[in-house]
Amino acid sequence: MYLLASSREKKKKPAGRFCLTAVAAALVMALPCIAASANLVTVTVDGVVENNIDTDVSSFERGQGAGTVVIDGTGAKHGILADADGHTATVFGNDITVKGDMTLATAMETVRANNKGRVVLGDENTRMINLTGPDTGLLARAGGQIAVQTEKLVISGGNYGIWAQNNTQDPTAPDGAASITIRASDTTITAKESGIVAFSNGKIDISGNLTVNAPTAIEVRGNSTTTINQDGQGTVVLNGDIAFATPGPAQNSGNIIDAAVNINLANADSSWTGSLSKAYPDGNAHTTVDTGVNLALSGGAQWNPVSYASEGASGMQDEELALNRLDLNGGVVNIREAGQEVKVSNLAGTGGTVNIAAKADSTTGTGIKTGTLAIGEVTAGSDAPRLSTRFTGVTADDVNDAAALGAAATAAVTVGDGTGNAGTIAQTATVGEGLVKGEMSATVDENGIIIAQSEAKNTVTDSLQKIGAMNFLSFRAQTNDVSRRMGDLRTMPQADGAWARAIAGQSEYKNIHNTYQTLQIGGDKRIGNFYVGGTASYTDGDGKLHNGTTDDKNWNFGIYGGWINDDGQYIDVIVKRHKLETDFDLHNTSGTGVSGSYDTWGTSASVEYGWRVGIAGTPYYLEPQAEFMIGHLNGVNYRTGAGTDVKQEGIDTAVGRLGLAAGWVSPEKTGSAYIKASVLHDWEGDARTRVSKNGVSRSYTEEMGGTWGEFALGGTWNINKSLAAYGEVETTAGSPVRTTYQVSGGIRYSF
């Protein structure tokens, strides 16, 4: 049987990571002799100091019922030492601090249980244990036992965090093998070399939350066993590699590199980031890892495999290692390099998410080059695992089409069939939207056959359409009937006049919400029952979408004329010219910003007919109305800040309105009030948009025709013979646009 060396061996140069110098070898052989010397420390319990205390006795106990316990091992090699069978060191207290000697030329462990010695740190009343030292926080060797119980455990300052080594490498660990058991709500291990070391039948069992930050998070060999978060109740974050390694018998170490590492990552805050490798000397009798790492991922926990780079040490063989077993039940695997291959010998569970890095490559046939997940075999339960595969680093613009996405997925995730051939696994692959194409999806069955594929509408393109649609709807809404524009002219003097009105409102179209304010002015000349005039207005609007905002402006000017007959009939005609400007700031689902601006022109015309019929003997009336509006909003070509070319074709409108107003006119004609309901229908309203970049294009049509209703309440008040005020409150319902509210108020002066 070989004496297994400590991992100090692997820090010497130039022979590489696993070289053991003569000094280090002599130290390893002399470990029992060193441990036999007195280990005198300073113990402070709630401020009471005891000097020259030897912890290596048959029964050392301090801190029962205490608040604060500090053990300072300066000058004593170890903070706590239990170095013989029957020797037990027990430390209780609410807060426990153990310090190793930071000044020794030869680093020693902060807490050491050796030769079947036993160390107990904390109990159910312990809140905090803090271990600092230059070498190892906890070392259990040759049957030594260490048990830790606390709310929080912090190990820092040294080369290694915790270390269990029994100096045997039997297939089954002997009874009483060296072990470290940690029962803590939160454990944090920070080490310069390795966070967790389990050699030679050593056993390590950690429950509760665990964070390890070290170049090598876990280093194992010799049929040791490491168990982390077996009950799945903790949050575990491992930042560092996992290595199965030995320098071999020539360096006083065992020759078996196999070991058991069981890690349970059970929630979205849990992760492992690091490489997985094995290393052994040339000619080593044992070169395989059969038990290896069993990694359970569930609840959104993440595995971030890192590619292993061989150190190339002389006389050593080292290579990347496959994960022995992955139990995937809602976990996430992140392959973060386009050329990276991640190997898993056995996949079990219900499945999860695999994010695979990719890059654009026109030579592949699919348009992208990806990382790969190579699975040796699948262990199926009642249901075979199913993967959700997402390609990162590329967009749908880089993929030829949804069928090519399915082909890329079958090549990126493979399953061996035991004959050297590779199959695949059932998966749904997706790639995020680009600047032109929308998110793509392809579903592949376990035989590699694409059974479904789709491409969603690009969210930015969709928003650009909605912006164009809202501009059109704003343009269409600027054509308005005579009572809304100028009030109840029948109650006013038949004279020339000037007027102004202000409008504020909010409208919605699908997922865009627009608030706007309008100032409109006009003047007209009265010629008997006829009038002619002109008008101009300015509208400022702010649009909000789920992925951005807009700033919209509409200038228009027009001429109007009409006839008001004494029997209640009237006709109103208005023609307008419009200029619309829009600035937009959008982002797609990946967060890429797309901004830009454009302007266009439009022309509209409307003719309205109505007949006010008084109800005999009362001041009330009914007024049926009919109106027909036509218009054309010019097309526009523009380029966004992201370099996407957009072509918005011209949009026509042809709207018919039938309405009925019921009102009251004061007997002295000092004012009037009305309620009105109308039904409208647009026979046109189709907007066609084409978006393109780098030869990739998509075209869509937005249909804005349809039927909707308008409901209004308004009135006019003649302040004096020359001045009148009027206003209206309106809402709409139906397709394609809803005006949540619109409030307008105006004033007219008659000359």
Buried (B, 14 or more C-beta within 10 A) or exposed (E): EBBBBBBBBBBBEEBBBBBBBEEBBEBBEEBEEBBEEEBBBBBBBEEEEEEEBEBBBEEBEBBEEBEBBBBBBBEBBBBBBBBBBEBBBBBBBBBBBBBBBBEBEEBBBBBBBBBBBBBBBBBEBBBBBBBBBBBBBBBBBBBBBBBBBBBBBBBBBBBBBBBBBBBBBBEEBEEEBBBBBBBBBBBBBBBBBBBBBBBBBBBBBBBBBBBBBBBBBBBBBBBBBBBBBBEBEBBBBBBBBBBBBBBBBBBBBBBBBBBBBBBBBBBBBBBBBBBBBBBBBEEBEBBEBEBBBBBBBBBBBBBBBBBBEEEEBEBBBBEBBBBBBBBBBBBBBBBBBBEBBBBBBBBBBBBBBBBBBBBBBEEBEBBBBBBBBBBBBBEEEEEBBBBBBBBBBBBBBBBBBBBBBBBBBBBBBBBBEEEEEBBBBBBBBBBBBBBBBBBBBBBBBBEBEBEEBEBBBBBBBBBBBBBBBBBBBBBBBBBBBBBBBBBBBBBBBBBBBBBBBBBEBBBBBBEBBBBBEBEBBBBBBBEEEEBEBBBBBEBEBEBEBEBBBBBBBBBBBBBBBBBBEEEBBBBBBBBBEBBBBBBBBBBBBEEBEBEBBBBBBBBBBBBBBBBBEBEEEEEEBBBEBBBEBBBBBBBBEBEBEBEBBBBBBBBBBBBBBEBBBBBBBBEEBBBBBBBBEBBBBBEBBBBBBBBBBEEBBBEBEBEBBBEBEBBBEBBBBBEEEBBBBBBBBBBBEBBBBBBBEBEBBBBBBBE
